[in-house]
Amino acid sequence: MMISQQRFENYRRLLLRVILLAFTMLSSSTRVASSASVPVQNTATQVFAEADEASELIETVRDGAVLSPIAEMTGGGGTKWFMVKTRSSNVGWIKSSDNSEARRVNDHFRTMPKESISVGPASSEAEPAVRISTTGVISIPIKIFGTRVVAPVTLTSGNSSSTGNLLVDTGASQTMISKRMAREIRLPAIDSQIRIGIGGQIVVDVGQVDSIKVGDAEVKNMRVSIHDRGYDFRTEGLLGFDFLGRFQMSVDADKQVMILTPRKK
């Protein structure tokens, strides 16, 4: 049976369309299978104000950005958080994850002695005397309220002493105590200075204590700020970086313990 030229052309065009459609579907399925076999990489790291994803987001840094490790914290359920400093000089917390930068920070802490995380020097000034325990490792019972770590701190001035619960805050450059604690140890103000924090600018009195002690960790002749700045009933101030920076630090939220080890000179 003879087929007309017009009908032959129609059959040829239909066949070409079928072949093209099949090729397109095959290419699409190949791309989907290929992308499914490659794990999606998280290309950004979120830096939070606290070790909590519900806290304020300070900064988002792209994968490959250099983050300077400061401290490590193991939260409830074994979740790890790392305190870091970004290139923008922001200090905050990142969550342990498969992100390449988070893995690099985690590897940094794994190379350090167990339960001893370097917090770094407080300043370039001459350091007050640090009394070291016989073991060199000081274990301090703490209380944790959400993401906030609270430690008992004893201050001494002359023959007077006072103990209060201070919020552990490595973001505070200077330790701050309540006016009640200052009155209890008869601490005179030797200066007044401006402090700037999340809540804005405040003017505080400054005094110098003979000793500030957390467990068996003690620093002598240290200046502290004196101010009642909206602390809740559980705390009477901030234990700042001027004290914590002289030790290696780690926090175990499950065991409710903070470990301090005197920093090597």
Stockholm file with secondary structure:
# STOCKHOLM 1.0

chainA/1-265         MMISQQRFENYRRLLLRVILLAFTMLSSSTRVASSASVPVQNTATQVFAEADEASELIETVRDGAVLSPIAEMTGGGGTKWFMVKTRSSNVGWIKSSDNSEARRVNDHFRTMPKESISVGPASSEAEPAVRISTTGVISIPIKIFGTRVVAPVTLTSGNSSSTGNLLVDTGASQTMISKRMAREIRLPAIDSQIRIGIGGQIVVDVGQVDSIKVGDAEVKNMRVSIHDRGYDFRTEGLLGFDFLGRFQMSVDADKQVMILTPRKK
#=GR chainA/1-265 SS CCCCHHHHHHHHHHHHHHHHHHHHHHHHHHHHHHHHHSCCCCCEEEEESSSSTTSCEEEEEETTCCCEEEEEEECGGGCEEEEEECTTCCEEEEECCSSHHHHHHHHHHHTSCTTCCBCCCSCSSCCCCEECCSSSCEEEECEEETTEEEEEEEEEETTEEEEEEEEECTTCSSCEECHHHHHHTTCCCCEEEEEEETTEEEEEEEEEEEEEEETTEEEEEEEEEECCCSCCTTCSEEECHHHHTTEEEEEETTTTEEEEEECCC
#=GC SS_cons         CCCCHHHHHHHHHHHHHHHHHHHHHHHHHHHHHHHHHSCCCCCEEEEESSSSTTSCEEEEEETTCCCEEEEEEECGGGCEEEEEECTTCCEEEEECCSSHHHHHHHHHHHTSCTTCCBCCCSCSSCCCCEECCSSSCEEEECEEETTEEEEEEEEEETTEEEEEEEEECTTCSSCEECHHHHHHTTCCCCEEEEEEETTEEEEEEEEEEEEEEETTEEEEEEEEEECCCSCCTTCSEEECHHHHTTEEEEEETTTTEEEEEECCC
//
